[in-house]
């Protein structure tokens, strides 16, 4: 088996149809809350609070570290059990520390383990979680292509 690079992120991760979305941000930004919203729309939990990201055969893959596998935090309710989907390839990262203000934003990327992934920013509005679900289902048009 080839050597793998890995890191543990303070993040959450959900998946839809085998496509993983990392949810990052500082403490209190709503990573777990967004994961729960996406799960309510049909996404599956990969990991909450800590995500193991590995580079396997040139692909970023996310999974849950064992101590928290299958658990998601619901603020003021505690830790809830959840069915998990793990491991999954990471297709994008949403950064809750920054808010998108452009109506049609330029595509941005983030680097994890020397690999580029699409980087999205928080969107204030009720359409944010449904839009992320649609992104996971079908992707997005690259405005620069």
C-alpha positions as CSV (number, residue, x, y, z in Angstrom):
1,X,0.0,0.0,0.0
2,X,1.4,3.4,-0.9
3,X,2.3,5.9,1.8
4,X,-0.5,8.4,2.5
5,X,-0.3,12.0,3.6
6,X,-3.0,13.1,6.1
7,X,-4.2,15.8,8.4
8,X,-7.0,16.3,10.9
9,X,-9.1,19.4,10.4
10,X,-11.4,21.1,12.9
11,X,-14.3,20.8,10.5
12,X,-17.4,18.9,9.6
13,X,-18.0,16.9,6.4
14,X,-21.1,15.6,4.6
15,X,-21.5,13.7,1.4
16,X,-24.1,13.3,-1.3
17,X,-23.9,10.7,-4.0
18,X,-20.2,10.0,-3.0
19,X,-19.1,13.6,-3.2
20,X,-17.8,15.1,0.0
21,X,-18.1,18.7,1.2
22,X,-15.8,19.9,4.0
23,X,-17.4,22.6,6.2
24,X,-14.7,24.8,7.9
25,X,-14.7,27.8,10.1
26,X,-13.8,29.0,13.6
27,X,-15.6,27.7,16.6
28,X,-19.2,28.8,16.8
29,X,-19.6,29.6,13.1
30,X,-22.2,26.8,12.6
31,X,-20.3,23.9,11.1
32,X,-22.4,21.3,12.8
33,X,-25.6,23.2,12.3
34,X,-25.0,23.4,8.5
35,X,-24.1,19.7,8.5
36,X,-27.4,19.0,10.2
37,X,-29.3,21.1,7.7
38,X,-27.7,19.3,4.8
39,X,-28.4,16.0,6.4
40,X,-32.1,17.0,6.7
41,X,-32.0,17.5,2.9
42,X,-30.6,14.0,2.3
43,X,-26.8,14.4,2.7
44,X,-25.0,11.8,4.8
45,X,-22.6,12.6,7.7
46,X,-19.0,11.8,7.1
47,X,-17.6,13.4,10.3
48,X,-18.4,16.2,12.7
49,X,-15.9,18.4,14.6
50,X,-12.8,16.6,13.4
51,X,-12.3,15.3,9.9
52,X,-9.4,13.0,8.8
53,X,-8.3,14.1,5.3
54,X,-5.9,11.8,3.4
55,X,-4.3,12.0,0.1
56,X,-4.9,8.5,-1.5
57,X,-3.7,7.9,-5.1
58,X,-3.8,11.6,-5.8
59,X,-7.3,12.2,-4.4
60,X,-8.4,13.9,-1.2
61,X,-10.5,11.6,0.9
62,X,-12.4,12.5,4.1
63,X,-13.4,10.2,6.9
64,X,-14.2,10.3,10.6
65,X,-11.6,9.6,13.3
66,X,-12.7,6.6,15.3
67,X,-13.6,8.3,18.7
68,X,-16.3,10.5,17.1
69,X,-17.4,8.2,14.2
70,X,-21.2,8.4,13.8
71,X,-21.8,11.4,16.1
72,X,-22.9,14.9,15.2
73,X,-23.3,17.8,17.7
74,X,-26.7,19.5,17.9
75,X,-26.2,22.6,20.0
76,X,-28.3,22.6,23.2
77,X,-29.3,19.0,22.4
78,X,-26.0,17.1,22.7
79,X,-24.4,14.5,20.6
80,X,-26.7,12.7,18.2
81,X,-26.1,9.3,16.5
82,X,-26.0,9.5,12.7
83,X,-25.5,7.0,9.9
84,X,-22.2,7.8,8.2
85,X,-20.8,7.7,4.7
86,X,-17.1,7.3,5.0
87,X,-14.6,7.6,3.4
88,X,-15.5,9.9,0.5
89,X,-13.6,12.0,-2.1
90,X,-13.6,15.7,-1.2
91,X,-15.0,17.9,-4.0
92,X,-15.2,21.2,-2.2
93,X,-14.8,23.1,1.0
94,X,-17.2,25.8,2.3
95,X,-15.5,28.4,4.6
96,X,-18.0,29.8,7.1
97,X,-15.6,32.4,8.3
98,X,-16.1,34.4,5.1
99,X,-19.4,35.6,3.5
100,X,-19.9,35.7,-0.2
101,X,-21.3,39.0,-1.4
102,X,-20.9,38.6,-5.2
103,X,-24.0,37.5,-7.0
104,X,-21.9,35.4,-9.5
105,X,-18.6,34.9,-7.7
106,X,-15.3,34.0,-9.3
107,X,-14.3,30.4,-8.7
108,X,-11.8,30.1,-5.8
109,X,-9.8,27.2,-4.6
110,X,-8.1,26.0,-1.4
111,X,-5.1,23.8,-1.1
112,X,-5.1,20.8,1.2
113,X,-2.2,18.3,1.1
114,X,-1.0,20.0,-2.1
115,X,-4.3,19.4,-3.8
116,X,-6.7,22.1,-5.0
117,X,-10.4,21.9,-4.1
118,X,-13.2,24.3,-4.9
119,X,-13.6,26.9,-2.1
120,X,-17.0,28.3,-1.4
121,X,-17.9,31.0,1.2
122,X,-20.9,31.3,3.5
123,X,-24.0,32.7,1.9
124,X,-26.5,34.5,4.1
125,X,-29.9,33.3,3.0
126,X,-32.4,30.4,3.3
127,X,-31.2,29.1,-0.1
128,X,-27.6,28.3,1.1
129,X,-28.2,24.7,2.2
130,X,-30.4,23.8,-0.8
131,X,-27.8,25.4,-3.1
132,X,-25.0,23.4,-1.5
133,X,-27.1,20.2,-2.1
134,X,-27.6,21.1,-5.7
135,X,-23.8,21.7,-6.0
136,X,-23.1,18.3,-4.6
137,X,-25.5,16.7,-7.0
138,X,-24.4,18.4,-10.2
139,X,-21.5,20.7,-9.6
140,X,-21.4,24.4,-10.8
141,X,-20.5,26.2,-14.0
142,X,-17.0,27.6,-13.9
143,X,-17.4,31.3,-14.7
144,X,-13.8,31.5,-15.9
145,X,-14.1,28.6,-18.3
